[in-house]
Amino acid sequence: MTLETGLVPPSERGGLTFKPLTGEALLDYLPDLARLRMEVFRSFPYLYEGDPAYEENYLQTYAQTRDAVVVCAFDGDRVVGASTALPLEQEEENFQKPFRDLGIDPRDVFYFGESVLEAAYRGRGAGVAFFEHREAHARSFNRFRAAAFCGVIRPDDHPLKPEGYKPLDSFWTNRGFKRLEGAVAQYSWQDIDQDEETGKPLQFWIKSLL
């Protein structure tokens, strides 16, 4: 199964090569992608205590879902970053519901999932490349009216918040996104300083593709 509909060509930025992958092309990279997610999401604000088997199973969704994409960042042959996206109607119901509650049809929205990048490669423009590739992929179908993603909401006084931490709000705004007021999802995972899963609020951001 090779799901190549809508793929845009690879690109280069900051010494890295960015390749959008789908279907069977993703399968060989699932262990690397699972490792990256566990490594990066342990940091604030996600503080995610991950499990490799769960991560690989989760990532299978992108290999099996039509029109989904994972944009991988390569340093030579090694995967050092990745960014996921798929039609919102293919996401879990608790991610779709905030849009329905606001009168937005999930079929009109392309959902940008997570972006992860090894720390040594940050500051080279990978974040911009991830957004550009996912947006180009979404636009290639000529049926999505908007792109959206969500970010976890953490209290300002969270005990594990690093000194000098800066949220990505200005970066997202510069990419053309704005907060979708009233659109907050709830999702549960185990934090690195906790013994069990707890629910977290996730704020949606949105950008028109028209």
SVG drawing of the C-alpha trace seen along z (x, -y; Angstrom):
<svg xmlns="http://www.w3.org/2000/svg" viewBox="-23 -37 48 40">
<polyline fill="none" stroke="black" stroke-width="0.4" points="0.0,0.0 1.6,-3.2 -0.5,-6.3 1.2,-9.0 -1.7,-11.2 -0.9,-14.9 2.8,-14.5 5.0,-17.5 8.7,-17.2 11.5,-17.0 13.3,-20.2 16.5,-21.3 17.0,-23.8 19.7,-24.3 21.7,-21.3 18.7,-19.0 16.6,-17.3 12.8,-17.2 10.9,-14.4 7.1,-13.9 6.4,-10.2 3.2,-8.1 2.0,-4.5 4.6,-1.8 7.4,-4.4 6.9,-5.2 7.2,-1.6 11.0,-1.4 11.2,-4.6 8.6,-3.8 11.2,-2.9 13.2,-6.1 10.0,-8.2 8.9,-6.5 12.4,-7.2 12.2,-10.9 8.7,-11.3 9.7,-9.8 12.9,-11.8 11.4,-15.2 8.1,-14.9 9.8,-14.2 10.6,-17.9 8.3,-20.7 5.5,-21.4 4.5,-17.8 6.5,-16.0 5.4,-12.7 6.4,-9.4 6.2,-7.4 6.3,-3.7 8.0,-2.5 5.5,0.1 2.6,-2.3 4.4,-4.9 5.0,-2.6 1.4,-1.5 0.2,-5.1 2.5,-6.0 0.9,-3.1 -2.1,-5.4 -0.2,-7.6 1.0,-4.7 -2.5,-3.4 -4.6,-6.6 -5.2,-8.0 -4.0,-11.6 -2.0,-11.5 1.7,-12.5 4.8,-12.5 7.4,-15.0 10.8,-13.6 14.0,-15.6 17.1,-13.8 20.8,-14.4 22.2,-12.2 20.4,-8.9 19.5,-9.5 16.0,-10.7 16.5,-13.6 13.0,-15.1 9.5,-14.5 6.1,-16.3 2.7,-14.6 -0.5,-15.6 -3.8,-14.0 -7.4,-15.0 -9.2,-16.0 -12.0,-13.6 -9.5,-10.8 -8.5,-11.9 -10.1,-10.8 -13.5,-12.1 -12.3,-14.3 -10.2,-16.3 -13.1,-16.7 -15.8,-17.7 -14.4,-21.2 -14.8,-22.0 -18.3,-20.6 -19.3,-22.6 -18.2,-25.8 -20.1,-24.8 -16.9,-23.8 -17.1,-20.6 -14.0,-18.4 -14.0,-17.3 -13.0,-20.9 -9.9,-20.8 -6.4,-19.3 -5.0,-18.6 -1.3,-19.2 -0.2,-16.8 3.1,-16.9 6.6,-18.1 9.7,-16.7 13.3,-17.5 16.6,-16.5 17.9,-19.4 21.2,-19.6 19.3,-20.5 17.1,-23.3 17.5,-26.9 18.1,-25.9 14.6,-26.6 13.2,-23.0 10.0,-24.3 9.2,-26.5 10.0,-23.7 7.6,-21.4 4.8,-23.9 5.5,-24.7 5.5,-21.0 2.3,-20.2 0.5,-23.2 1.5,-22.4 0.4,-18.8 -3.0,-20.0 -3.5,-22.5 -2.6,-19.9 -6.0,-18.2 -8.0,-21.4 -10.7,-20.5 -9.6,-21.6 -10.7,-25.1 -8.3,-25.3 -5.4,-23.8 -5.3,-23.4 -3.2,-22.1 -3.3,-22.1 -0.9,-22.7 -1.0,-21.7 -2.0,-24.3 0.3,-24.3 0.0,-26.7 2.6,-29.5 3.7,-28.2 4.2,-24.6 7.0,-23.1 8.8,-21.6 8.7,-24.7 12.3,-25.5 13.7,-29.0 13.6,-31.2 11.0,-28.9 9.3,-30.7 6.1,-29.4 5.8,-29.1 2.8,-31.4 4.7,-34.1 6.2,-31.4 2.7,-30.0 1.3,-33.5 4.1,-34.2 3.0,-31.1 -0.5,-32.6 -2.3,-30.7 -4.5,-32.2 -6.1,-30.7 -9.5,-29.2 -11.3,-30.6 -13.6,-28.1 -11.8,-25.1 -10.1,-23.1 -9.7,-19.3 -8.9,-17.0 -6.4,-14.3 -4.7,-12.1 -1.1,-10.9 1.3,-10.1 3.7,-12.9 7.3,-12.0 6.7,-13.1 3.4,-11.2 2.4,-7.6 -0.7,-7.6 -2.3,-9.3 -4.1,-12.6 -6.2,-14.8 -4.7,-17.9 -6.3,-20.7 -5.2,-21.3 -5.8,-24.7 -6.5,-24.6 -5.0,-27.1 -6.3,-27.5 -5.3,-29.0 -7.5,-29.6 -6.3,-27.8 -8.7,-29.7"/>
</svg>
